[in-house]
C-alpha cells in the first residue's frame, strides 16, 4: 500500500532523502542524491494523508505518465518514478534559482524585462506544445530560468497530453487551475486547447507590466466566469506610457474566444520579439472597457467559447499555423529565382489561413571595412531593401497580420538567416539557389549551409530551366530537406 511519510535520511530505491525544499498544496519536494547521478535532483512526493484532496492523487498519476515523455531544455530532466503500490514519487533535475514569484513584490517591472520574459516563456510553451502537451497551469510559480537564460516550465499535475488519457477530465467536473490565469474555456472544463496557455501568459504579462491582476483576486467559480463576457481594463488606461504594440499583443492573448488569440505560442513569441512588425488594430488604441451593451451581448451568448470543444489536436493546430521564412536575393539578375521563391511561398501560405510569412534579405557587410549606409545614388540601403521586399510580397496579397518584412545586416548571410530562424521558432525556409556556379564555388552556397544546419524544413528552389542562365551541369529545380 502506498505511503507518504517521507523523512530526511530515508532511502527510496537508492535515492537518499535530504532537506524538505517545499510543501505545496498537493505534493512536497525533497532534495535527493543517488550514487549513479552527479547533478542536483528533487523528489516530488504526493500528499496521501487522511483528508487530502483526491485530486492530488489523480494529478500525480498524470505527472507520472507525462514526465517520462518530456524532453528538452525547457523542462527539468526526468530521472525516475516510484509506483503507487509501494511509494509514489517522481525524481527530476533540480533547477537552480527562483521562480518568477521573486518579481511580484516589485511590480510593475520594466517593459524590456517583461518582454524578455514573455519571449522566453512563449518559446518554452511552443516546445511543450510540440510534444503534445498543454500545461494548463502557467503562472509565476511554475516558471524558472536556467543559468543560460532559457525558461523552464515545472509542475505538470494539471497538464493535458494529446496521446494519453486525461484523468483530470474523466474524474472531476470542476475546473482545476490557478484563478488569476485560467482561460475562459478552461473555466468551462475545456482542457484540449493550447491557446489556453497563451491566455495565461497574457495574464502574466498584464500583471508584470501594470502591477494589477487583469481579473482581480476573485477565486470563486462564479467570479471567474465573469471573464467569459467582461473585458479587462486596457493597460494604457493604467500606464500612460504603455507601448501600443504591447497592448495589442497582451489584449490579443486575453481575448475570450481562443480563435481571436495568436494561433500558436511560436507566433506569440515572434510578435514579442519583433515589435516593429506587430499589426496594430483597435486593441492598441483602447483606453476604456467595452460599453455595457457589448458586455450584455457577450453575457447572453453561450456559444462564445464553445469553439474550443472541437479544437484540433495540439500537433495539428501547430502544423496548421507555421512560421515560414522566404529568403530573398535582391541582387541584379535574381528576378527569376525570386519569382520561384514567391510561387513556392505562396503555395505554402495558401495551405493554411493561420500561417505567417517572414520575408528576409541580408545586407552583407564587409569583414574588414566600414560600410556606408547609403548607396551610390545617396539612398539608404536598409530602407530601399525594405521597400523592395514589400514590393516582392505584394502579389501574395497577404494582410499585415500574416506578413512581416526583415532586413538583416551581417557579414555571414547564412549565419544571419539561421540565427533568425532559431530565435523565431521558424517552421519552414524557402530560399533560392545561386545560378552562378562560379560565385557558388567562390563564396560557398548560402542555401547549402542553411540546408545542412537548419533546425526546420528547407525548400531550395530555382526558376524553370527556360528562365535559367546557361549552366554546365544539370541540377534539380527544387530540393527539400527536413
C-alpha positions as CSV (number, residue, x, y, z in Angstrom):
1,X,0.0,0.0,0.0
2,X,1.3,3.5,-0.9
3,X,2.8,5.6,1.9
4,X,3.7,9.3,2.1
5,X,5.6,9.5,5.3
6,X,8.9,10.5,3.7
7,X,11.5,11.8,6.1
8,X,15.1,13.1,5.9
9,X,17.6,10.3,5.9
10,X,15.3,7.7,4.3
11,X,16.5,5.8,1.2
12,X,13.9,5.1,-1.5
13,X,15.1,2.9,-4.4
14,X,18.7,4.2,-3.9
15,X,17.7,7.9,-3.5
16,X,18.8,9.4,-0.2
17,X,16.3,11.9,1.1
18,X,17.7,15.3,2.1
19,X,16.2,18.5,3.2
20,X,12.5,19.4,2.6
21,X,12.6,22.1,-0.1
22,X,8.9,22.9,-0.4
23,X,5.5,21.7,0.7
24,X,2.8,22.6,-1.8
25,X,-0.9,22.0,-1.8
26,X,-0.8,18.6,-3.5
27,X,2.8,17.4,-3.0
28,X,6.1,18.0,-1.2
29,X,9.6,18.5,-2.8
30,X,12.7,16.9,-1.2
31,X,16.4,17.3,-2.2
32,X,17.8,13.9,-3.0
33,X,21.0,12.3,-4.1
34,X,21.9,9.0,-5.7
35,X,25.3,7.4,-6.4
36,X,24.5,7.0,-10.1
37,X,23.7,10.7,-10.7
38,X,26.0,13.6,-10.2
39,X,23.6,16.5,-10.9
40,X,21.3,18.1,-8.2
41,X,17.8,16.4,-8.0
42,X,14.4,16.8,-6.5
43,X,11.9,14.1,-5.4
44,X,8.3,15.0,-5.7
45,X,6.0,13.1,-3.3
46,X,2.2,13.4,-3.3
47,X,0.2,14.0,-0.2
48,X,-1.8,10.8,0.7
49,X,-2.8,11.5,4.3
50,X,-6.4,11.4,5.5
51,X,-8.4,14.3,4.3
52,X,-6.1,15.2,1.5
53,X,-7.7,16.4,-1.8
54,X,-8.3,13.3,-4.0
55,X,-7.2,15.5,-7.0
56,X,-3.7,15.3,-5.6
57,X,-3.6,11.6,-6.4
58,X,-5.1,12.0,-9.8
59,X,-2.8,14.9,-10.8
60,X,0.2,12.9,-9.6
61,X,-0.9,10.0,-11.8
62,X,-1.0,12.4,-14.7
63,X,2.5,13.6,-13.9
64,X,3.8,10.1,-13.7
65,X,2.5,9.4,-17.2
66,X,3.7,12.7,-18.7
67,X,7.2,13.2,-17.1
68,X,8.9,10.3,-18.9
69,X,7.7,11.8,-22.2
70,X,9.1,15.3,-21.5
71,X,12.4,16.3,-23.1
72,X,14.4,19.4,-24.0
73,X,15.9,22.3,-22.2
74,X,12.6,23.9,-21.3
75,X,11.6,21.2,-18.7
76,X,13.6,19.6,-15.8
77,X,15.2,16.4,-16.8
78,X,13.2,13.3,-15.8
79,X,15.2,10.7,-13.7
80,X,12.9,8.1,-12.1
81,X,9.5,7.4,-10.6
82,X,8.0,5.1,-7.9
83,X,4.9,3.1,-8.1
84,X,1.7,3.8,-6.1
85,X,1.7,0.3,-4.9
86,X,4.8,0.8,-2.8
87,X,5.8,4.5,-2.6
88,X,4.8,7.1,-5.3
89,X,7.4,9.7,-6.2
90,X,9.0,11.4,-9.2
91,X,12.7,12.3,-9.3
92,X,13.7,15.2,-11.6
93,X,16.6,17.6,-12.2
94,X,16.8,20.4,-9.7
95,X,16.8,23.8,-11.5
96,X,18.9,26.3,-9.6
97,X,17.4,29.7,-8.8
98,X,13.9,31.0,-8.1
99,X,10.7,31.1,-9.9
100,X,9.0,34.2,-11.4
101,X,7.4,34.8,-8.0
102,X,10.5,36.7,-7.0
103,X,9.4,39.6,-9.1
104,X,5.8,40.0,-7.7
105,X,6.9,42.1,-4.7
106,X,8.3,44.8,-7.0
107,X,5.8,45.4,-9.8
108,X,5.3,46.8,-12.4
109,X,8.6,45.7,-13.9
110,X,10.3,47.4,-16.9
111,X,8.7,46.7,-20.3
112,X,12.1,45.4,-21.5
113,X,12.2,42.8,-18.7
114,X,8.6,41.7,-19.1
115,X,9.0,41.4,-22.9
116,X,12.2,39.3,-22.4
117,X,10.3,37.0,-20.0
118,X,7.4,36.8,-22.4
119,X,9.6,35.7,-25.3
120,X,11.3,33.0,-23.3
121,X,8.1,31.6,-21.8
122,X,6.3,31.6,-25.2
123,X,9.3,29.8,-26.6
124,X,9.1,27.2,-23.8
125,X,5.4,26.8,-24.4
126,X,6.0,26.2,-28.1
127,X,8.5,23.5,-27.3
128,X,6.0,21.9,-24.9
129,X,3.1,22.1,-27.3
130,X,5.2,20.4,-30.0
131,X,5.5,17.5,-27.5
132,X,1.7,17.2,-27.5
133,X,1.3,18.7,-24.0
134,X,-0.8,21.7,-22.8
135,X,0.4,22.9,-19.4
136,X,-2.9,24.5,-18.2
137,X,-1.3,26.0,-15.1
138,X,1.1,28.6,-16.3
139,X,1.7,31.1,-13.5
140,X,4.8,32.8,-11.9
141,X,5.5,29.9,-9.5
142,X,5.7,27.4,-12.4
143,X,8.3,29.3,-14.4
144,X,12.0,29.2,-13.7
145,X,15.1,30.0,-15.7
146,X,18.3,28.1,-16.4
147,X,21.7,29.9,-15.8
148,X,21.9,30.0,-19.6
149,X,18.7,32.0,-19.8
150,X,16.1,29.6,-21.1
151,X,12.7,29.4,-19.4
152,X,11.9,26.1,-17.7
153,X,8.3,25.0,-17.0
154,X,7.6,23.0,-13.9
155,X,4.6,21.2,-12.3
156,X,2.6,19.2,-14.8
157,X,-0.1,17.9,-12.5
158,X,-2.9,19.7,-14.3
159,X,-1.5,19.2,-17.8
160,X,-3.2,17.6,-20.8
161,X,-1.4,15.2,-23.1
162,X,-2.9,14.7,-26.6
163,X,-1.9,11.0,-26.6
164,X,-2.7,10.0,-23.0
165,X,-5.9,9.5,-21.1
166,X,-7.0,12.8,-19.4
167,X,-7.7,11.5,-15.9
168,X,-8.4,15.0,-14.5
169,X,-11.1,15.4,-17.2
170,X,-12.5,12.0,-16.6
171,X,-12.7,12.0,-12.8
172,X,-13.6,15.6,-11.9
173,X,-16.3,18.0,-13.1
174,X,-14.9,21.2,-11.5
175,X,-12.2,23.1,-13.5
176,X,-8.7,23.0,-11.9
177,X,-6.1,25.7,-12.3
178,X,-5.0,28.9,-10.8
179,X,-7.8,31.5,-10.8
180,X,-5.9,34.7,-12.0
181,X,-4.5,32.9,-15.0
182,X,-7.3,30.5,-16.1
183,X,-8.6,30.9,-19.7
184,X,-12.4,31.3,-20.2
185,X,-12.7,27.9,-21.9
186,X,-10.7,26.3,-19.1
187,X,-13.3,27.5,-16.6
188,X,-15.9,25.7,-18.7
189,X,-14.0,22.5,-18.5
190,X,-12.2,22.6,-21.9
191,X,-8.7,21.2,-21.5
192,X,-7.6,20.4,-25.0
193,X,-6.7,23.9,-26.4
194,X,-3.1,25.0,-26.4
195,X,-4.2,28.6,-26.7
196,X,-5.3,28.4,-23.0
197,X,-1.6,28.6,-22.2
198,X,-1.3,31.8,-24.3
199,X,-4.2,33.3,-22.2
200,X,-2.3,32.5,-19.0
201,X,0.9,34.1,-20.4
202,X,-1.1,37.2,-21.4
203,X,-2.4,37.4,-17.9
204,X,1.2,37.3,-16.5
205,X,2.4,39.9,-18.9
206,X,-0.5,42.2,-18.0
207,X,0.3,41.7,-14.3
208,X,4.0,42.2,-14.7
209,X,3.7,45.4,-16.8
210,X,0.9,47.1,-14.9
211,X,1.2,45.7,-11.4
212,X,-2.5,44.9,-11.5
213,X,-4.1,41.5,-11.9
214,X,-6.3,41.6,-15.0
215,X,-9.2,39.9,-13.3
216,X,-8.5,40.9,-9.7
217,X,-8.2,38.5,-6.8
218,X,-11.5,36.6,-7.5
219,X,-11.2,32.9,-6.9
220,X,-14.8,31.7,-6.8
221,X,-16.2,29.9,-9.8
222,X,-19.0,32.5,-10.1
223,X,-16.5,35.3,-10.0
224,X,-14.1,33.6,-12.5
225,X,-17.0,33.1,-15.0
226,X,-17.2,36.9,-15.4
227,X,-14.2,36.8,-17.7
228,X,-16.4,34.9,-20.2
229,X,-18.1,38.3,-21.0
230,X,-16.1,41.1,-19.3
231,X,-13.0,42.5,-20.9
232,X,-10.0,43.8,-18.9
233,X,-9.1,47.4,-18.3
234,X,-6.7,48.3,-21.2
235,X,-3.1,48.6,-19.9
236,X,-2.8,52.1,-21.4
237,X,-5.5,53.3,-19.0
238,X,-3.3,52.2,-16.1
239,X,0.0,53.4,-17.6
240,X,0.1,56.3,-20.0
241,X,3.5,55.3,-21.4
242,X,2.3,51.7,-22.2
243,X,3.5,50.8,-25.7
244,X,0.6,50.4,-28.1
245,X,2.2,47.4,-29.8
246,X,2.5,45.7,-26.4
247,X,-1.1,46.4,-25.5
248,X,-2.1,44.9,-28.9
249,X,-0.2,41.7,-28.1
250,X,-1.4,41.4,-24.4
251,X,-5.1,42.1,-25.2
252,X,-5.0,39.6,-28.1
253,X,-3.7,37.0,-25.6
254,X,-6.7,37.8,-23.3
255,X,-9.4,37.5,-25.9
256,X,-12.4,35.4,-24.8
257,X,-12.5,33.4,-28.0
258,X,-9.4,31.3,-28.5
259,X,-9.6,31.9,-32.3
260,X,-9.0,35.6,-31.6
261,X,-5.7,34.9,-29.9
262,X,-2.4,34.0,-31.5
263,X,-2.8,30.7,-33.2
264,X,0.4,29.3,-31.7
265,X,3.0,30.1,-29.0
266,X,5.6,30.4,-31.7
267,X,3.6,33.3,-33.4
268,X,3.2,35.0,-30.0
269,X,6.9,34.7,-29.4
270,X,7.5,36.2,-32.9
271,X,5.4,39.2,-32.1
272,X,7.0,39.8,-28.7
273,X,10.5,39.6,-30.3
274,X,9.6,41.8,-33.3
275,X,7.6,44.7,-32.0
276,X,8.0,46.8,-35.1
277,X,6.3,44.1,-37.1
278,X,3.2,43.8,-34.9
279,X,0.0,44.8,-36.8
280,X,-1.9,47.4,-34.8
281,X,-5.6,47.2,-34.6
282,X,-8.3,48.9,-32.4
283,X,-6.9,46.9,-29.5
284,X,-3.8,49.0,-29.4
285,X,-5.8,52.3,-29.1
286,X,-8.3,51.3,-26.4
287,X,-8.4,53.4,-23.2
288,X,-11.6,52.0,-21.7
289,X,-13.5,48.8,-21.3
290,X,-16.3,47.8,-23.7
291,X,-19.6,49.5,-23.2
292,X,-22.4,47.9,-21.2
293,X,-24.5,46.8,-24.3
294,X,-21.5,45.0,-25.8
295,X,-20.9,43.2,-22.5
296,X,-24.5,42.1,-22.3
297,X,-24.4,40.7,-25.8
298,X,-21.5,38.5,-24.7
299,X,-23.1,37.7,-21.4
300,X,-26.0,36.0,-23.2
301,X,-24.1,34.4,-26.0
302,X,-23.4,30.9,-24.7
303,X,-21.6,29.9,-27.9
304,X,-18.7,32.3,-27.5
305,X,-16.2,29.9,-26.1
306,X,-17.6,26.5,-27.3
307,X,-15.2,26.5,-30.3
308,X,-12.5,25.0,-28.1
309,X,-14.5,21.9,-27.5
310,X,-13.8,20.9,-31.1
311,X,-10.3,22.3,-31.2
312,X,-7.9,20.3,-33.3
313,X,-5.2,18.2,-31.5
314,X,-2.2,20.1,-30.4
315,X,0.1,18.9,-33.2
316,X,-2.5,19.6,-35.9
317,X,-3.0,23.1,-34.6
318,X,0.7,23.8,-34.6
319,X,1.2,22.4,-38.1
320,X,-1.8,24.5,-39.3
321,X,-0.1,27.8,-38.2
322,X,3.5,27.6,-39.3
323,X,6.0,30.4,-39.4
324,X,7.6,30.5,-42.9
325,X,10.7,32.4,-44.0
326,X,11.2,33.4,-47.6
327,X,14.9,34.4,-48.1
328,X,15.0,36.9,-51.0
329,X,18.1,37.8,-53.0
330,X,17.8,41.5,-54.2
331,X,21.0,41.4,-56.3
332,X,20.7,42.1,-60.0
333,X,19.8,39.1,-62.1
334,X,17.8,37.3,-59.3
335,X,14.4,38.1,-60.6
336,X,13.6,34.6,-61.9
337,X,14.8,33.0,-58.8
338,X,12.8,35.3,-56.6
339,X,9.7,34.6,-58.6
340,X,10.3,30.9,-58.0
341,X,10.6,31.6,-54.3
342,X,7.4,33.6,-54.3
343,X,5.5,30.9,-56.1
344,X,6.6,28.3,-53.6
345,X,6.0,30.5,-50.6
346,X,2.5,31.3,-51.9
347,X,1.6,27.7,-52.1
348,X,2.7,27.1,-48.6
349,X,0.8,30.1,-47.3
350,X,-2.3,29.1,-49.2
351,X,-2.4,25.8,-47.4
352,X,-3.3,27.5,-44.1
353,X,-5.1,30.7,-43.2
354,X,-3.2,30.9,-39.9
355,X,0.3,30.7,-41.4
356,X,2.8,33.6,-41.2
357,X,5.4,34.7,-43.7
358,X,8.6,36.5,-42.8
359,X,10.4,37.9,-45.9
360,X,14.1,38.3,-45.3
361,X,17.0,39.9,-47.1
362,X,20.6,40.1,-45.7
363,X,22.5,43.3,-46.3
364,X,26.0,41.8,-46.4
365,X,28.7,43.8,-44.5
366,X,32.4,43.8,-45.2
367,X,34.5,41.8,-42.8
368,X,37.2,44.5,-42.5
369,X,35.7,47.6,-44.0
370,X,33.3,50.2,-42.5
371,X,30.2,50.0,-44.7
372,X,28.3,53.1,-45.8
373,X,24.6,53.2,-45.1
374,X,24.0,54.9,-48.4
375,X,24.3,53.6,-52.0
376,X,25.9,55.4,-54.9
377,X,22.7,57.4,-55.5
378,X,22.5,58.5,-51.9
379,X,19.7,56.3,-50.9
380,X,19.5,54.5,-47.6
381,X,20.4,50.8,-48.4
382,X,18.3,49.4,-45.5
383,X,15.2,51.4,-46.3
384,X,15.5,50.6,-50.1
385,X,15.6,46.9,-49.3
386,X,12.6,47.1,-47.0
387,X,10.7,48.7,-49.9
388,X,11.9,46.1,-52.3
389,X,10.8,43.2,-50.0
390,X,7.4,44.8,-49.6
391,X,7.1,45.1,-53.4
392,X,8.2,41.4,-53.8
393,X,5.4,40.3,-51.4
394,X,2.6,42.4,-52.9
395,X,1.4,39.7,-55.4
396,X,0.8,37.3,-52.5
397,X,-1.9,39.6,-51.2
398,X,-1.3,38.8,-47.5
399,X,-2.7,41.1,-44.8
400,X,-0.3,42.7,-42.3
401,X,-1.1,40.1,-39.6
402,X,0.4,37.4,-41.8
403,X,3.3,39.2,-43.3
404,X,6.5,40.7,-41.8
405,X,9.5,42.2,-43.6
406,X,13.1,42.0,-42.3
407,X,16.4,43.3,-43.5
408,X,19.3,41.7,-41.6
409,X,22.8,43.2,-41.6
410,X,25.6,40.7,-41.3
411,X,29.0,39.5,-42.5
412,X,27.7,36.0,-43.0
413,X,24.3,35.8,-44.7
414,X,23.7,32.1,-43.9
415,X,24.5,32.6,-40.3
416,X,22.2,35.6,-40.0
417,X,19.3,33.7,-41.5
418,X,19.9,30.7,-39.3
419,X,20.0,33.0,-36.2
420,X,16.7,34.5,-37.2
421,X,15.2,31.0,-37.8
422,X,16.4,29.8,-34.4
423,X,15.3,32.9,-32.5
424,X,11.8,33.0,-34.0
425,X,10.8,29.3,-34.0
426,X,10.5,29.2,-37.8
427,X,9.0,26.0,-39.3
428,X,10.0,26.2,-42.9
429,X,12.5,28.1,-45.1
430,X,12.2,28.8,-48.8
431,X,15.4,30.0,-50.4
432,X,16.6,30.3,-54.0
433,X,19.8,28.6,-55.2
434,X,22.6,30.6,-56.7
435,X,22.5,30.4,-60.5
436,X,26.2,31.3,-61.0
437,X,28.4,28.2,-60.5
438,X,31.5,30.5,-60.3
439,X,30.0,32.5,-57.5
440,X,28.8,29.4,-55.7
441,X,32.3,27.9,-55.9
442,X,34.0,31.2,-54.8
443,X,31.7,32.2,-52.0
444,X,30.1,28.9,-51.0
445,X,26.4,28.2,-51.1
446,X,24.2,30.0,-48.6
447,X,21.4,27.6,-49.4
448,X,23.7,24.7,-48.8
449,X,24.8,25.9,-45.4
450,X,21.2,26.6,-44.4
451,X,20.1,23.1,-45.6
452,X,22.8,21.4,-43.6
453,X,22.4,23.4,-40.3
454,X,18.7,24.5,-40.2
455,X,16.6,23.1,-37.4
456,X,13.5,23.1,-39.6
457,X,12.4,22.1,-43.1
458,X,14.1,23.9,-46.0
459,X,13.0,24.1,-49.6
460,X,15.6,25.3,-52.1
461,X,14.2,26.5,-55.5
462,X,15.5,27.7,-58.8
463,X,13.5,29.0,-61.8
464,X,12.2,26.8,-64.6
465,X,15.0,25.8,-67.0
466,X,13.7,28.1,-69.7
467,X,14.4,31.1,-67.4
468,X,17.8,30.0,-66.1
469,X,21.2,31.3,-67.3
470,X,23.2,28.6,-69.2
471,X,24.8,26.2,-66.8
472,X,27.3,23.5,-67.4
473,X,25.8,21.0,-65.1
474,X,22.2,19.8,-64.5
475,X,20.6,20.5,-61.2
476,X,17.2,19.6,-59.7
477,X,14.7,22.5,-59.8
478,X,13.8,22.0,-56.2
479,X,15.4,20.3,-53.3
480,X,13.9,19.8,-49.9
481,X,15.4,18.9,-46.5
482,X,13.9,18.4,-43.1
